[in-house]
């Protein structure tokens, strides 16, 4: 009995040692995620604020930023270096999507770990909006495989976070976010900042215009019988109300200076709006 008990105790002890080693390795090895994540980035107007958990042995933290969620550390840009665990910063620079990650280093410069990724979208008004992942929405997108230009139809993996405050906020001097999101009840959307800039530019030349359709979820898009790969799903298309052919022609003229990638004819648009998209824009950022 004593030998059997000793054998069992030895196995149990070995298991405990192994598990302890695994936990310690995960917490301290370079390249592991911090135990305290940045759950989100807080935005107020054009400013963002983030915080993260302190890492044992860390002498400093590097906050790095990229324009694509899949960019490696080597290809990211140094945003700032700090010995603290908070950051409050005005979002200067061009509009688009940004993704932040914090890396912890010891005094010798050895990487101890890094946080989860957080994303923001910056709009022409200077407004900064939090982004998030919504895998249920991502999975509802049509498969890009077999499409003539698959990179144009990649399933979004990051979305603008939509709530009442964001909907009421101006994304451009003459447009609120709500004008680009007419589908009620959604909390995630793709509203491309460059598309918003194009519409604002046209608005300055044309005067008051009414948006009939901006972002659509794949489910809603299918329910109205629209094209499976409609650019409204990808956030870079807009329908502007046109009550006559003359108004359509006038809109077509002011939008021509914005170099839309595709414009529907008056007949294709159902003879009640101007439709254009900017799928070929060289955005310099992605949400996939």
SVG drawing of the C-alpha trace seen along z (x, -y; Angstrom):
<svg xmlns="http://www.w3.org/2000/svg" viewBox="-38 -75 58 77">
<polyline fill="none" stroke="black" stroke-width="0.4" points="0.0,0.0 2.8,-2.4 4.6,-1.8 1.3,-2.3 0.6,-5.5 4.2,-6.7 3.8,-6.0 0.5,-7.9 2.0,-10.8 5.0,-11.0 2.7,-11.2 0.6,-13.9 3.7,-15.9 5.1,-15.7 1.7,-16.9 1.7,-19.9 5.2,-20.8 4.4,-20.6 1.3,-22.8 3.2,-25.3 5.9,-25.5 3.3,-26.1 1.6,-28.9 5.0,-30.6 6.1,-30.3 2.9,-31.8 3.1,-34.7 6.8,-35.6 7.9,-34.3 8.5,-36.9 5.7,-37.1 3.0,-36.2 -0.1,-38.3 -0.3,-40.4 -2.6,-39.0 -4.2,-42.4 -5.5,-43.3 -6.6,-46.6 -10.3,-45.8 -11.0,-48.8 -9.8,-52.3 -11.9,-55.2 -12.5,-58.0 -13.8,-61.5 -14.0,-63.7 -10.5,-63.6 -8.8,-62.1 -8.2,-58.6 -7.3,-57.1 -6.0,-53.6 -4.6,-51.8 -3.1,-48.4 -1.9,-46.2 1.6,-46.6 4.0,-43.8 6.4,-42.5 10.0,-43.4 9.0,-45.9 11.1,-49.0 9.2,-50.6 6.3,-50.1 6.2,-50.8 2.9,-51.8 2.9,-50.8 0.4,-51.6 -0.4,-50.1 -2.9,-50.7 -3.8,-47.0 -4.7,-44.6 -2.4,-41.9 0.8,-43.9 3.8,-42.5 5.8,-44.2 8.6,-44.8 6.3,-46.6 4.5,-48.7 5.3,-52.3 6.4,-53.5 3.7,-55.8 5.2,-56.5 7.4,-55.1 6.4,-55.4 7.2,-53.9 3.5,-54.3 0.5,-52.2 -1.8,-54.8 -1.9,-56.9 -4.1,-59.9 -3.4,-61.4 -5.0,-63.6 -5.2,-61.6 -3.3,-63.8 -2.5,-62.8 -4.5,-61.4 -8.0,-59.8 -8.5,-56.1 -8.1,-53.0 -5.5,-52.6 -4.6,-49.6 -2.6,-49.9 -0.7,-47.3 1.5,-47.8 4.7,-45.9 6.6,-45.6 10.4,-45.5 12.8,-45.0 15.8,-47.2 17.9,-45.1 15.4,-45.6 14.0,-42.1 10.4,-41.8 8.3,-40.5 4.9,-40.4 2.3,-42.5 -1.4,-43.4 -4.3,-42.6 -5.0,-44.8 -7.3,-47.8 -8.6,-49.8 -10.0,-53.2 -11.4,-54.9 -10.6,-58.6 -13.1,-60.7 -12.8,-64.0 -14.3,-65.9 -11.5,-64.7 -13.9,-62.4 -12.2,-59.2 -14.5,-56.2 -13.7,-52.9 -13.5,-49.8 -14.3,-46.2 -14.4,-42.7 -17.7,-41.1 -17.2,-37.5 -20.9,-36.8 -21.1,-39.7 -17.8,-38.8 -19.0,-35.2 -22.2,-36.6 -20.1,-38.2 -19.9,-36.4 -16.8,-34.4 -14.3,-36.5 -12.8,-33.4 -13.6,-33.2 -14.4,-37.0 -12.4,-38.7 -10.5,-40.9 -10.7,-39.0 -8.8,-41.7 -11.6,-44.1 -14.1,-41.7 -12.3,-40.5 -14.6,-39.9 -14.2,-42.8 -12.9,-41.7 -13.0,-45.1 -16.0,-47.3 -16.9,-50.8 -18.7,-50.5 -22.2,-52.1 -24.1,-53.6 -26.4,-56.6 -23.4,-58.9 -21.6,-57.8 -24.7,-58.1 -25.3,-61.7 -21.6,-62.6 -20.4,-64.5 -18.0,-62.4 -17.7,-65.4 -18.6,-69.1 -22.1,-68.5 -22.8,-64.8 -23.5,-62.8 -22.7,-59.1 -26.4,-58.4 -26.7,-59.6 -24.4,-56.8 -26.2,-54.1 -29.9,-54.0 -30.4,-50.4 -31.8,-50.5 -30.6,-48.5 -27.1,-47.7 -24.1,-48.1 -21.3,-47.3 -20.7,-48.9 -18.2,-49.7 -18.2,-53.4 -15.1,-54.1 -13.5,-57.5 -12.2,-58.2 -15.7,-57.6 -17.1,-60.1 -14.4,-62.6 -15.5,-62.2 -19.1,-62.8 -18.2,-65.9 -16.2,-67.3 -19.1,-66.9 -21.4,-68.4 -19.3,-71.6 -19.6,-72.0 -23.3,-70.9 -25.1,-72.1 -27.6,-70.1 -27.8,-66.4 -29.8,-63.5 -28.2,-60.1 -30.6,-57.3 -28.3,-54.4 -24.9,-54.0 -23.7,-50.9 -25.7,-47.7 -25.2,-44.4 -25.1,-41.3 -28.5,-40.1 -30.2,-43.4 -28.6,-43.7 -30.0,-40.3 -33.4,-41.1 -33.8,-44.0 -32.6,-42.0 -29.4,-43.9 -26.2,-42.5 -24.5,-39.9 -21.2,-41.7 -22.7,-45.2 -20.1,-47.8 -22.5,-49.0 -21.4,-46.0 -17.8,-47.2 -18.6,-50.8 -17.3,-52.7 -20.6,-53.2 -23.3,-55.8 -26.7,-56.5 -27.7,-60.2 -31.3,-61.1 -32.1,-62.4 -35.7,-63.2 -35.1,-63.8 -32.6,-63.0 -31.4,-66.6 -30.6,-66.2 -28.9,-62.9 -26.8,-64.6 -25.9,-67.5 -24.8,-65.0 -22.8,-63.0 -21.0,-66.2 -20.0,-67.2 -19.0,-63.6 -16.9,-63.2 -14.1,-65.3 -14.0,-62.6 -13.1,-59.9 -15.6,-57.3 -14.6,-53.7 -18.1,-52.9 -21.2,-54.9 -24.6,-53.4 -26.6,-54.7 -29.8,-56.5 -31.7,-53.4 -29.6,-51.1 -30.1,-53.4 -33.9,-52.9 -34.3,-56.5 -34.4,-57.9 -30.8,-58.3 -27.1,-58.7 -25.0,-55.7 -21.2,-55.6 -18.4,-53.7 -14.7,-54.0 -13.6,-50.4 -10.3,-51.2 -9.3,-54.0 -5.7,-53.6 -6.8,-53.8 -3.5,-52.7 -5.5,-51.0 -7.6,-47.9 -10.1,-46.4 -9.3,-42.8"/>
</svg>
